[in-house]
């Protein structure tokens, strides 16, 4: 009877050892996945930063172009006013 209990205990310990090893394998796999995900997060954060910077520069360029166009339109408007004034004085 004692031998049966010993065999059962050994089988139980074998099963426990197997499950513990599976848990360690799972932990190792999860740690690797975590590392990969952290790397991907850093890459995506860098991409977001790059795109944010590009969008900021584009907005600055757009504002510069808008200011230059407004200045040109103002010059054209002033020229037309002066031209109309000159024609009125002639006529």
C-alpha positions in Angstrom: 0.0 0.0 0.0 2.9 2.3 0.8 4.4 1.6 -2.6 1.1 2.7 -4.3 1.1 6.0 -2.4 4.7 6.6 -3.3 3.9 5.9 -7.0 0.9 8.2 -6.9 3.0 10.9 -5.2 5.7 10.6 -7.8 3.1 10.9 -10.6 1.6 13.9 -8.9 5.1 15.5 -8.6 5.8 14.7 -12.3 2.5 16.4 -13.2 3.3 19.4 -11.0 6.8 19.7 -12.5 5.4 19.5 -16.0 2.9 22.3 -15.3 5.6 24.5 -13.6 7.8 24.0 -16.7 4.9 25.0 -18.9 4.3 28.1 -16.8 8.0 29.1 -17.1 7.8 28.5 -20.9 4.7 30.7 -21.0 6.4 33.4 -18.9 9.4 33.4 -21.2 7.3 33.6 -24.3 5.3 36.5 -22.8 8.5 38.3 -21.8 9.7 38.0 -25.4 6.4 39.3 -26.7 6.5 42.2 -24.2 10.0 43.1 -25.4 8.8 43.0 -29.0 5.7 45.1 -28.2 7.8 47.7 -26.3 10.1 48.0 -29.3 7.1 48.4 -31.6 5.7 51.1 -29.3 9.0 53.0 -29.4 9.0 52.8 -33.2 5.4 54.0 -33.4 6.0 56.8 -31.0 9.0 57.9 -33.1 6.8 57.8 -36.2 4.1 59.8 -34.5 6.8 62.4 -33.4 8.2 62.5 -37.0 4.7 63.0 -38.5 3.8 65.6 -35.9 7.0 67.5 -36.7 6.3 67.2 -40.5 2.7 68.5 -39.9 4.0 71.4 -37.9 6.5 72.3 -40.6 3.8 72.0 -43.3 1.5 74.3 -41.3 4.3 76.8 -41.0 5.0 76.6 -44.7 1.3 77.0 -45.5 1.1 80.1 -43.3 4.2 81.5 -45.0 2.7 80.9 -48.4 -0.6 82.4 -47.3 1.2 85.5 -46.0 3.1 85.9 -49.3 -0.1 85.5 -51.3 -1.9 88.0 -49.1 1.0 90.5 -49.6 0.9 90.0 -53.4 -2.8 90.5 -53.5 -2.4 93.6 -51.4 0.2 94.9 -53.9 -2.1 94.1 -56.8 -5.0 95.8 -55.1 -2.9 98.9 -54.4 -1.7 99.0 -58.0 -5.2 98.8 -59.3 -6.3 101.6 -57.0 -3.4 103.8 -58.1 -4.1 102.9 -61.7 -7.8 103.8 -61.4 -6.9 107.1 -59.6 -4.4 108.0 -62.4 -7.0 107.3 -65.1 -9.6 109.4 -63.2 -7.1 112.3 -63.1 -6.4 112.0 -66.8 -10.0 111.7 -67.8 
